[in-house]
Amino acid sequence: MSRIGRNPVTVPEGVDVQLDGQDIKVKGKLGELTMHIHDEVSAKLEDAANDDGKTSKVITFAPKSKAKFAQQIWPTMRTLVNNLCVGVSQGYEKKLEIHGVGYRGKMQGNKLVLSLGLSHEVLFDVPEDVTLVIKKQTELTVSGIDKQLVGETAAKIRAFKKPEPYKGKGIRYADEYILRKEGKKK
């Protein structure tokens, strides 16, 4: 029995959830997301009482069979639907930092232009559902309502120049620690 799958997803206030068979549509103040729940998992939208006496909507999940795959995909579907609810109500963001002499980034319309010590500038098309904000020239913030898309966009930007272990130059997440190596000695 999955500990994650057993927990119901509590729908935050201001979020509207529509469950149509295996398709779920979540609408909140930041936008709207849809997802198809796998056929091996059943989902129910119910009302539940809170500790303070109020009722709130809750989505519960259960596997449809005892098959191994059904047991594996059940908590995954629960987590993905929870990410949808959090995304449309609060949103997600990843912060990136650019380290290195002369390394910087700027926006030109819908393109991110990065100067990373290469012989050319790196151009990156920002996806439509993602917002990219540059504070200073070395601090980037990637934000949006889709957790997967925000993480994938941040990872693609970081992949242009991963941080190296000797001087720490490159693009890194704001909370990332780079294990430094000692250079050559005389």
KEKE-3310 file (N, C-alpha, C; in steps of 0.2 Angstrom, whole numbers, plus 5000, padded with zeros to 4 digits):
npx = (5004:5003:5011:5011:5001:4989:4986:4975:4972:4971:4960:4965:4958:4949:4952:4946:4940:4938:4932:4932:4928:4943:4950:4956:4953:4960:4958:4963:4968:4980:4980:4975:4976:4977:4975:4978:4973:4980:4974:4974:4972:4960:4950:4942:4932:4928:4919:4926:4927:4935:4947:4943:4929:4925:4920:4929:4935:4941:4952:4953:4963:4965:4971:4966:4967:4977:4989:5006:5011:5000:5000:5012:5010:5000:5003:5011:5002:4994:5003:5006:4994:4992:5003:4997:4987:4994:5001:4992:4987:4998:5010:5026:5044:5061:5077:5091:5109:5122:5139:5155:5169:5163:5152:5135:5118:5104:5088:5080:5066:5057:5067:5081:5097:5113:5129:5143:5157:5160:5163:5153:5137:5124:5108:5092:5076:5062:5049:5031:5023:5031:5038:5052:5063:5075:5086:5098:5112:5116:5107:5094:5077:5066:5049:5032:5016:5016:5025:5033:5037:5043:5054:5061:5064:5073:5083:5088:5093:5103:5111:5118:5130:5137:5142:5159:5171:5183:5185:5172:5164:5151:5133:5122:5110:5102:5102:5111:5126:5143:5155:5171:5187:5205:5217:5231:5247:5263)
npy = (4994:5011:5025:5038:5038:5035:5047:5060:5073:5089:5102:5118:5134:5144:5137:5128:5112:5100:5084:5073:5058:5050:5062:5077:5093:5108:5124:5140:5155:5159:5152:5138:5121:5105:5087:5069:5056:5040:5025:5014:5019:5025:5040:5051:5064:5073:5079:5085:5086:5098:5101:5113:5113:5117:5113:5106:5103:5087:5076:5059:5045:5028:5012:5002:4989:4975:4974:4975:4987:4995:4998:5005:5017:5023:5032:5041:5047:5054:5063:5071:5077:5084:5093:5100:5107:5115:5123:5131:5139:5144:5144:5140:5142:5144:5148:5154:5157:5166:5163:5170:5178:5191:5184:5184:5188:5192:5199:5198:5203:5188:5180:5173:5179:5174:5177:5168:5166:5160:5158:5164:5171:5163:5159:5157:5151:5156:5146:5148:5147:5150:5162:5172:5181:5193:5198:5210:5206:5194:5185:5175:5171:5158:5156:5149:5140:5127:5114:5104:5110:5122:5117:5109:5120:5127:5118:5116:5129:5129:5119:5125:5130:5122:5122:5122:5113:5119:5133:5137:5142:5146:5142:5140:5133:5143:5138:5128:5119:5119:5107:5110:5108:5106:5115:5113:5110:5119)
npz = (5000:4995:5003:4999:4989:4996:5003:5001:4989:4993:4988:4985:4991:4979:4968:4955:4951:4939:4935:4923:4919:4915:4913:4920:4924:4930:4937:4941:4949:4942:4930:4919:4919:4911:4912:4909:4917:4921:4915:4923:4936:4947:4950:4962:4966:4980:4994:5010:5027:5037:5051:5057:5055:5042:5025:5012:4995:4990:4982:4979:4976:4969:4965:4951:4949:4956:4950:4947:4940:4941:4955:4955:4947:4953:4965:4958:4949:4959:4964:4953:4950:4962:4960:4949:4956:4965:4956:4949:4959:4966:4959:4951:4953:4948:4952:4945:4944:4936:4935:4933:4924:4914:4910:4906:4905:4895:4890:4874:4867:4865:4867:4876:4878:4880:4886:4887:4887:4876:4858:4852:4855:4865:4860:4866:4865:4874:4881:4879:4890:4901:4911:4911:4920:4922:4934:4938:4929:4930:4937:4936:4935:4933:4930:4932:4929:4927:4933:4928:4916:4920:4927:4917:4908:4916:4917:4904:4902:4911:4906:4895:4900:4911:4929:4933:4942:4947:4947:4948:4938:4927:4924:4937:4949:4961:4974:4974:4978:4974:4972:4975:4968:4970:4962:4950:4958:4961)
capx = (5000:5007:5009:5009:4995:4984:4985:4971:4974:4966:4960:4966:4953:4950:4954:4940:4942:4932:4934:4927:4931:4950:4953:4955:4954:4961:4958:4964:4969:4986:4979:4972:4980:4973:4979:4974:4975:4981:4968:4975:4971:4953:4950:4936:4931:4923:4919:4928:4927:4942:4947:4939:4922:4923:4921:4934:4935:4947:4953:4956:4965:4965:4973:4960:4969:4982:4994:5012:5011:4995:5003:5018:5008:4995:5006:5013:4996:4992:5008:5005:4987:4994:5007:4993:4983:4998:5003:4987:4986:5004:5015:5033:5049:5068:5082:5098:5114:5128:5146:5161:5170:5160:5146:5129:5112:5099:5082:5078:5060:5055:5074:5087:5104:5118:5137:5146:5164:5161:5165:5146:5131:5119:5101:5087:5069:5058:5042:5026:5020:5036:5041:5059:5065:5083:5088:5105:5113:5118:5102:5088:5071:5061:5043:5026:5012:5018:5031:5038:5040:5048:5061:5064:5067:5079:5088:5090:5097:5109:5115:5123:5137:5137:5147:5165:5173:5189:5183:5165:5161:5145:5126:5120:5104:5103:5103:5116:5133:5147:5161:5177:5193:5211:5221:5238:5252:5270)
capy = (5000:5017:5030:5044:5037:5035:5054:5063:5079:5094:5107:5124:5139:5147:5132:5124:5105:5096:5077:5070:5051:5050:5068:5082:5100:5112:5131:5144:5162:5159:5149:5132:5115:5098:5081:5063:5051:5034:5020:5009:5023:5028:5046:5053:5071:5072:5084:5082:5091:5100:5101:5118:5112:5119:5108:5107:5097:5082:5071:5053:5040:5021:5008:4999:4982:4973:4973:4979:4993:5000:5000:5010:5023:5026:5038:5046:5051:5058:5069:5075:5081:5089:5098:5105:5111:5120:5127:5136:5143:5148:5144:5137:5146:5141:5154:5152:5162:5165:5165:5170:5185:5192:5179:5188:5186:5198:5197:5202:5200:5182:5176:5174:5180:5172:5178:5163:5165:5156:5162:5166:5172:5158:5161:5152:5153:5155:5144:5153:5147:5151:5168:5173:5188:5194:5203:5212:5202:5187:5182:5173:5168:5155:5154:5147:5136:5120:5112:5100:5114:5126:5113:5108:5126:5129:5113:5118:5135:5127:5115:5128:5130:5119:5125:5118:5112:5122:5140:5137:5146:5143:5143:5135:5135:5148:5134:5123:5119:5116:5104:5113:5104:5110:5115:5110:5114:5119)
capz = (5000:4995:5008:4995:4985:5001:5005:4997:4987:4996:4983:4988:4990:4973:4963:4952:4948:4935:4934:4917:4917:4917:4912:4925:4922:4936:4935:4947:4948:4938:4924:4918:4917:4911:4912:4908:4923:4918:4915:4929:4942:4948:4954:4964:4968:4986:4999:5016:5033:5040:5058:5059:5053:5036:5021:5006:4990:4990:4976:4981:4970:4970:4959:4949:4950:4960:4946:4949:4937:4944:4961:4954:4944:4958:4969:4953:4947:4964:4964:4947:4951:4967:4956:4945:4960:4968:4951:4947:4964:4969:4954:4953:4951:4949:4952:4942:4944:4931:4938:4929:4922:4907:4909:4908:4901:4894:4886:4868:4865:4868:4867:4881:4875:4885:4884:4892:4886:4869:4852:4850:4860:4865:4860:4869:4864:4880:4880:4880:4897:4906:4912:4913:4923:4923:4939:4937:4923:4932:4941:4931:4938:4928:4934:4928:4933:4925:4937:4924:4911:4923:4928:4911:4905:4920:4916:4898:4902:4915:4902:4891:4903:4918:4933:4933:4949:4949:4948:4949:4933:4924:4927:4943:4953:4967:4980:4972:4980:4969:4976:4972:4967:4971:4956:4950:4962:4958)
cpx = (5004:5005:5008:5002:4989:4982:4980:4974:4969:4966:4960:4960:4954:4952:4948:4943:4937:4935:4929:4930:4938:4954:4951:4957:4954:4962:4958:4966:4975:4985:4975:4976:4975:4978:4975:4977:4975:4975:4969:4973:4964:4954:4943:4936:4926:4924:4921:4928:4934:4941:4943:4932:4920:4924:4926:4933:4942:4947:4956:4958:4966:4967:4967:4961:4975:4989:5000:5012:5006:4997:5009:5015:5003:4998:5008:5008:4994:4997:5007:4999:4989:4998:5003:4989:4988:5000:4998:4985:4992:5009:5021:5038:5056:5072:5089:5103:5120:5134:5151:5162:5167:5154:5140:5124:5107:5093:5081:5072:5058:5062:5078:5093:5109:5125:5140:5153:5165:5162:5159:5142:5127:5112:5097:5080:5065:5051:5037:5023:5024:5038:5048:5061:5072:5083:5095:5106:5115:5113:5096:5083:5066:5055:5037:5022:5013:5025:5036:5041:5045:5055:5064:5068:5073:5085:5092:5095:5104:5114:5120:5130:5137:5143:5153:5168:5179:5188:5176:5161:5156:5138:5124:5113:5106:5105:5108:5123:5137:5153:5167:5183:5199:5214:5227:5243:5259:5275)
cpy = (5006:5022:5037:5043:5037:5042:5057:5070:5084:5100:5114:5129:5143:5143:5128:5118:5102:5089:5074:5063:5051:5057:5073:5088:5104:5119:5135:5151:5163:5156:5142:5127:5109:5093:5075:5058:5044:5029:5015:5013:5026:5035:5048:5060:5071:5078:5081:5088:5092:5100:5107:5119:5114:5113:5110:5101:5093:5077:5065:5048:5033:5017:5004:4991:4981:4972:4978:4986:4998:5002:5005:5017:5027:5032:5043:5050:5056:5064:5073:5080:5086:5095:5103:5110:5117:5125:5132:5140:5147:5149:5141:5142:5143:5147:5151:5158:5160:5168:5165:5177:5186:5188:5183:5186:5192:5195:5201:5199:5194:5177:5178:5174:5179:5173:5173:5161:5161:5161:5166:5167:5166:5161:5155:5155:5151:5152:5149:5153:5148:5159:5168:5180:5188:5200:5204:5209:5195:5183:5181:5170:5165:5153:5153:5143:5129:5118:5109:5105:5119:5123:5111:5114:5128:5124:5114:5124:5133:5123:5118:5129:5128:5121:5120:5118:5116:5130:5142:5141:5143:5145:5138:5137:5139:5144:5128:5124:5115:5113:5106:5108:5108:5109:5112:5114:5114:5114)
cpz = (5000:5000:5005:4992:4990:5003:5000:4995:4989:4990:4986:4987:4983:4967:4961:4949:4945:4933:4929:4915:4920:4915:4917:4922:4929:4934:4941:4945:4943:4931:4924:4916:4916:4910:4911:4913:4920:4919:4921:4936:4942:4952:4956:4967:4974:4990:5006:5021:5036:5047:5061:5057:5046:5031:5015:5002:4991:4985:4979:4975:4973:4964:4957:4949:4955:4956:4948:4946:4940:4951:4961:4951:4948:4961:4964:4951:4952:4965:4959:4947:4956:4964:4952:4950:4963:4962:4949:4952:4966:4963:4956:4950:4953:4948:4949:4943:4939:4935:4933:4926:4915:4906:4911:4903:4900:4889:4879:4865:4869:4868:4873:4877:4881:4882:4889:4890:4880:4864:4849:4856:4859:4865:4862:4868:4871:4878:4882:4887:4902:4905:4914:4914:4924:4928:4939:4930:4924:4936:4937:4936:4933:4932:4929:4932:4932:4928:4932:4918:4914:4924:4922:4908:4909:4918:4909:4898:4906:4911:4897:4894:4910:4922:4933:4940:4951:4951:4950:4944:4929:4926:4932:4946:4959:4973:4979:4975:4976:4973:4972:4973:4968:4964:4956:4955:4959:4961)
residu = (MET:SER:ARG:ILE:GLY:ARG:ASN:PRO:VAL:THR:VAL:PRO:GLU:GLY:VAL:ASP:VAL:GLN:LEU:ASP:GLY:GLN:ASP:ILE:LYS:VAL:LYS:GLY:LYS:LEU:GLY:GLU:LEU:THR:MET:HIS:ILE:HIS:ASP:GLU:VAL:SER:ALA:LYS:LEU:GLU:ASP:ALA:ALA:ASN:ASP:ASP:GLY:LYS:THR:SER:LYS:VAL:ILE:THR:PHE:ALA:PRO:LYS:SER:LYS:ALA:LYS:PHE:ALA:GLN:GLN:ILE:TRP:PRO:THR:MET:ARG:THR:LEU:VAL:ASN:ASN:LEU:CYS:VAL:GLY:VAL:SER:GLN:GLY:TYR:GLU:LYS:LYS:LEU:GLU:ILE:HIS:GLY:VAL:GLY:TYR:ARG:GLY:LYS:MET:GLN:GLY:ASN:LYS:LEU:VAL:LEU:SER:LEU:GLY:LEU:SER:HIS:GLU:VAL:LEU:PHE:ASP:VAL:PRO:GLU:ASP:VAL:THR:LEU:VAL:ILE:LYS:LYS:GLN:THR:GLU:LEU:THR:VAL:SER:GLY:ILE:ASP:LYS:GLN:LEU:VAL:GLY:GLU:THR:ALA:ALA:LYS:ILE:ARG:ALA:PHE:LYS:LYS:PRO:GLU:PRO:TYR:LYS:GLY:LYS:GLY:ILE:ARG:TYR:ALA:ASP:GLU:TYR:ILE:LEU:ARG:LYS:GLU:GLY:LYS:LYS:LYS)
# end
